Amino acid sequence: MDTQSILGALSGLIGAEHILTELSDVSFFASDLFFDGTAPLAVIAPGSRTDLAQAVKLCVDEGLAVL
């Protein structure tokens, strides 16, 4: 699946309002006190444990890293 398809599938599972994709939003999650890393494709904040489980399953099935 390509990037847009994955984001679309995630959006269908957990709702677009729970997904951050703008560089200005996701870059915060790529760094800490000691390290500036590569910005992630997306950051999700699921509304429930069920949403979280479905999102993680999709990412794992697609071979994506989940941090």
Secondary structure by P-SEA (a helix, b strand, c coil): ccaaaaaaaaaaacccccccccccccccccccccccccccccccccccaaaaaaaaaaaaaaccccc
